[in-house]
Every structure is written in C-alpha cells, then in structure tokens.
Amino acid sequence: MNTIIFSILTLLVISGISSVILFFISRKFQVFEDQNIQEIESVLPAANCGGCGYPSCHGFALACVNAENLENLVCTVGGQPTMKKVAHILGKDSNIIHPTVAVIRCGGNCYLRPLINQYDGVGSCVIAHNLYGGETGCAWGCLGLGDCEVSCKFDALHINPETRLPEIDEEKCTSCNACVIACPKLIIELRNKGLKSRRIFVNCVNKDKDEEIQSSCNVACIGCGKCMEECAFDAISMANNLAYIDSNKCTLCRKCVAVCPTHAILEINFPTKRVKE
C-alpha cells in the first residue's frame, strides 16, 4: 500500500515540476504576433482561395505586414476597396488595381472541332490530358470535363452541356486564379476587365502550323499575322504560330477583329456595329 502511495506522490511531484518548467519555457519563447495581422484578416474576404499567391488570408495578411510596400500584393477577391483598407491599417500607400476577369481562350465547340474519337474514362481534365491529346484533332483545346468548374468556389464558371466549353459569369468571377491553375491545357487566362467590361483577345492557344490547324478547328488562330500588321499600337505579338493581344496596350479599336480570317479574335461586351446602307 505504501508503495502505491509513494508512486502516486512521485508522479504528482514530477508532473508538477514538469508543468512549472513548461510554463517558464513557454513564457521565455512566447511569440507575439503583430496586432495588424488580425486587423488585416478582419477586412479580408476570408475566401482562402490562394488568388493572392498565398495559401490563406492569414498568410497574405502576414505578407502585407512584413512588406515595405503593397505594390506587388493584391487581394484578387476583395480588389481595390479591400486593399485600401489594408493600406489604411498599415499606414502605407495603396496600389492601383486594374480589375481582371477569367477568359476562356478556346472557341472550338462541338460543332467547330470535329470529333475523331470518344473518351470513356474518369471525368477529369488532368487525367484525360495525361492519357492522350483529346477527342478532336486539336491537342491544345478544351477537354470539357470540368476541372475548372470544380475548382471555382464562387459559382462563376460552368461547362455548357451543348458546346462542352466553360462559360464565365463575370459578375461572380473574383479572379482568384483557381480555374487558371486547374486547367491542364492552359486555356484560361486572367485579363484586364477593360473599360465598360469590354475586352478583345485571341480565342485560341493552338501553336500548330497553318495546314495542321485548319483541319482540326474552324476558328483557330492560323498565325497569318494580319492582326499584328493591322494594329497601330504594338499591342499584338506573334510567337509559335499564335497571335497574342496585350491588354495593357490594346485600345479596343477592334480593327484586328475585322481582318482575322478565321474569326479567332473575340470582342466582348461591345455594341453591335451598325451596317452602313
């Protein structure tokens, strides 16, 4: 009996001493977090989407506190209003944010890209992409299996069941970049939203040569260079048989749209041109 009591007392003494030691160690090495971090987190949208380049809103708040300026730090979901609040908390200048929106750079729907085979496997773009080139002759185009739709936390992207292409709801799109990362074909891009939400971009990422492209898709960029020659603002460049429009240089004049022989350049949210009689 005495042995049991002695053992219990010994354990109590050891646990008491250990508790005291742990208490003083925790006080010695206690980390005090800047109160600004919590304040910044309170004004962030708490989406934890990763669009800012950090894994969480807490990580972004920490980066803002430690940064000398906010020039390269952007909360894509909160946008300019949120960054102004962050700047006010830190006493720093807020950066000017140009609103962006996700765009789908593939116009080859079921009617414009003839099927040459049929995929019968797991409904994942990543898996299908790793297995083969796709159901059509264009190995660059959208696979239509919806990885982008699954990645979107804001219900801003859905696969059209008729065209099997993703469609963006720009009113809901927060430019979180999740769909861009999810697409194995790299056909989704964040572009400047533009004045009055008007945008012009090449709706294709196919880098094959002209003769190979025309047999696989009717609306693909064929790399003819007519758009680049027509642009007076040096906004269009050519690389790997593919035209690209720089949204920072584009003045939305739409002259490139008119000269594209395959209608691969899209003009979004523009008024319909009046036909001269």
C-alpha positions in Angstrom: 0.0 0.0 0.0 2.8 2.4 0.9 4.5 1.6 -2.4 1.3 2.6 -4.3 1.0 5.9 -2.4 4.7 6.6 -2.9 4.4 6.0 -6.6 1.4 8.3 -6.9 3.1 11.1 -4.9 6.3 10.7 -7.1 4.2 11.1 -10.3 2.4 14.1 -8.9 5.8 15.8 -8.0 7.3 15.0 -11.4 4.2 16.3 -13.2 4.2 19.5 -11.1 7.8 20.2 -11.7 7.3 19.5 -15.5 4.4 21.9 -15.6 6.4 24.6 -14.0 9.3 24.1 -16.4 7.0 24.1 -19.4 5.3 27.3 -18.2 8.6 29.2 -17.9 9.8 27.8 -21.2 6.6 28.9 -23.0 6.9 32.4 -21.4 10.5 32.6 -22.4 9.9 31.7 -26.1 6.5 33.2 -26.5 5.9 34.7 -29.9 3.9 38.0 -30.0 2.0 38.4 -33.3 1.6 41.9 -34.7 -1.9 43.1 -34.0 -2.1 44.5 -37.5 -2.2 40.9 -38.8 -5.5 40.3 -37.1 -6.9 43.6 -38.2 -6.0 42.9 -41.8 -7.5 39.5 -41.6 -10.8 41.1 -40.4 -11.1 43.2 -43.6 -10.1 40.4 -46.0 -13.0 38.3 -47.6 -11.8 35.1 -45.8 -12.1 33.1 -49.1 -8.7 31.5 -48.6 -8.7 31.0 -52.4 -5.0 31.4 -53.0 -5.5 34.0 -55.7 -3.1 36.4 -53.9 -0.3 33.8 -54.2 -0.5 32.8 -50.5 -2.2 29.7 -49.2 -4.5 31.6 -46.8 -5.8 35.0 -45.9 -3.6 34.8 -42.8 -0.6 34.3 -44.9 -1.5 37.2 -47.1 -2.0 39.4 -44.0 1.4 38.4 -42.7 3.0 39.3 -46.0 1.3 42.7 -46.0 2.7 43.5 -42.5 6.2 42.4 -43.4 6.3 44.1 -46.8 7.9 47.5 -47.3 5.1 48.5 -49.6 1.9 46.9 -51.1 3.0 47.3 -54.7 3.0 43.6 -55.5 0.4 42.5 -53.1 -3.2 42.1 -54.3 -6.3 40.5 -52.8 -8.0 39.5 -56.0 -11.3 38.8 -54.4 -11.5 42.0 -52.4 -10.0 44.2 -55.1 -9.3 47.9 -54.7 -11.7 48.6 -51.8 -10.1 45.8 -49.6 -6.5 46.9 -50.4 -7.4 50.5 -49.4 -8.5 49.2 -46.0 -5.3 47.2 -45.7 -3.2 50.2 -46.6 -5.1 52.4 -44.1 -4.4 49.9 -41.3 -0.6 49.8 -42.1 -0.3 53.5 -43.0 1.0 52.6 -46.4 0.0 53.8 -49.9 -2.5 51.6 -51.6 -1.6 50.3 -55.1 -3.8 50.8 -58.1 -5.5 47.6 -59.1 -6.9 47.0 -62.6 -9.8 44.7 -62.3 -9.3 41.4 -64.1 -11.6 38.6 -65.1 -11.1 35.0 -66.3 -11.4 34.3 -70.0 -11.6 31.0 -71.9 -9.2 31.0 -74.8 -10.8 28.3 -76.8 -13.7 28.7 -79.2 -13.7 25.2 -80.6 -17.0 23.9 -79.5 -18.5 20.5 -80.6 -19.6 22.0 -83.9 -16.3 23.6 -84.8 -13.9 20.9 -83.7 -14.9 17.5 -85.3 -14.6 14.5 -83.0 -12.1 11.8 -84.1 -12.6 9.6 -81.1 -14.6 9.3 -77.9 -13.1 9.4 -74.4 -14.5 6.8 -72.0 -12.7 7.3 -68.7 -12.6 9.2 -65.5 -14.2 12.7 -65.8 -11.1 14.7 -65.1 -9.3 17.0 -67.5 -6.0 16.3 -65.8 -6.3 12.6 -66.1 -7.5 12.8 -69.7 -4.7 15.3 -70.6 -2.1 12.8 -69.2 -3.6 10.0 -71.2 -3.9 11.5 -74.7 -4.4 14.6 -76.8 -8.2 14.8 -76.7 -11.3 13.8 -78.6 -10.6 16.1 -81.5 -7.7 16.8 -83.9 -6.7 19.8 -81.8 -4.5 18.7 -78.9 -4.4 22.2 -77.5 -8.2 22.8 -76.9 -10.5 22.4 -74.0 -11.3 18.9 -72.9 -14.7 19.9 -71.4 -14.5 17.6 -68.4 -15.0 20.4 -65.9 -11.9 20.6 -63.6 -12.2 24.4 -63.8 -15.8 24.3 -62.7 -15.0 22.1 -59.7 -12.2 24.5 -58.7 -14.3 27.6 -58.7 -15.6 28.4 -55.2 -17.7 31.3 -56.3 -20.1 29.6 -58.8 -18.7 31.8 -61.5 -17.8 29.1 -64.1 -19.9 26.3 -65.6 -19.5 23.9 -68.5 -22.1 24.5 -71.2 -23.6 21.0 -71.9 -24.2 21.8 -75.5 -20.8 23.3 -76.5 -18.8 21.5 -73.8 -16.9 24.7 -73.2 -16.6 26.6 -69.9 -18.5 29.8 -69.6 -17.6 32.6 -67.2 -20.1 34.7 -65.2 -18.1 37.9 -65.0 -20.4 39.3 -62.3 -19.4 36.4 -60.0 -15.8 36.0 -61.1 -13.3 37.2 -58.5 -10.1 36.5 -60.4 -9.0 34.1 -57.7 -6.9 32.2 -60.3 -8.2 28.8 -59.2 -9.5 27.8 -62.6 -6.3 29.0 -64.3 -4.3 26.6 -62.2 -6.9 23.8 -62.6 -6.8 23.8 -66.4 -4.1 21.4 -67.8 -4.4 22.8 -71.3 -3.7 26.4 -70.0 -6.6 27.9 -72.0 -7.9 30.0 -69.1 -6.3 33.4 -68.5 -6.9 36.4 -66.2 -7.1 39.5 -68.4 -7.9 43.2 -67.6 -11.6 43.5 -67.4 -11.4 46.6 -69.6 -13.4 49.8 -69.8 -17.1 49.0 -69.6 -16.1 45.4 -69.3 -15.0 45.4 -72.9 -12.3 43.0 -73.9 -10.5 41.8 -77.1 -8.4 38.7 -77.1 -7.3 35.8 -79.3 -9.6 33.0 -78.6 -7.1 30.2 -79.2 -3.9 28.7 -77.8 -3.1 26.3 -80.7 0.5 26.6 -81.7 0.4 24.1 -84.6 1.2 25.1 -88.2 -1.5 26.5 -90.5 -2.1 23.3 -92.5 -2.5 21.2 -89.3 -4.8 23.7 -87.6 -7.4 24.2 -90.4 -8.2 20.5 -90.5 -8.8 20.3 -86.7 -10.7 23.5 -85.9 -12.6 26.1 -87.9 -12.0 29.1 -85.6 -8.3 28.6 -84.6 -5.6 31.2 -85.0 -3.6 30.3 -88.1 -0.7 32.6 -87.3 -1.2 34.6 -90.5 -0.1 37.9 -88.8 -2.8 40.1 -90.4 -4.0 41.3 -87.0 -0.4 42.3 -86.0 0.0 44.2 -89.2 -3.3 46.0 -88.7 -2.6 47.0 -85.1 -1.1 50.6 -84.9 -0.5 50.3 -81.1 2.0 47.5 -81.0 -0.5 45.5 -78.9 -0.3 42.3 -80.8 2.7 39.9 -81.0 3.3 36.6 -82.8 5.1 33.6 -81.3 4.9 29.9 -82.2 2.3 30.5 -85.0 0.0 32.2 -82.4 -1.1 35.8 -82.0 -1.4 37.3 -78.6 -3.0 40.7 -77.6 -1.5 42.6 -74.7 -4.5 44.0 -72.8 -2.3 46.8 -71.3 -1.6 48.1 -74.8 -4.8 47.4 -76.6 -7.0 50.4 -77.2 -10.1 48.4 -78.1 -10.2 49.8 -81.6 -11.4 46.4 -83.0 -9.5 46.7 -86.3 -7.8 43.4 -85.7 -11.2 41.7 -85.3 -12.2 42.7 -88.8 -9.1 41.3 -90.5 -8.9 37.9 -88.8 -9.8 35.3 -91.5 -10.9 32.6 -89.0 -12.7 34.9 -86.5 -10.4 33.7 -83.8 -10.3 37.2 -82.1 -13.2 37.8 -79.8 -14.7 41.2 -78.9 -16.7 41.0 -75.6 -19.4 43.4 -74.5 -19.2 45.8 -77.4 -22.3 47.3 -79.0 -23.3 45.8 -82.4 -21.7 47.7 -85.3 -24.2 49.4 -87.5 -24.2 48.3 -91.1 -23.9 51.2 -93.5 -26.6 51.2 -96.1 
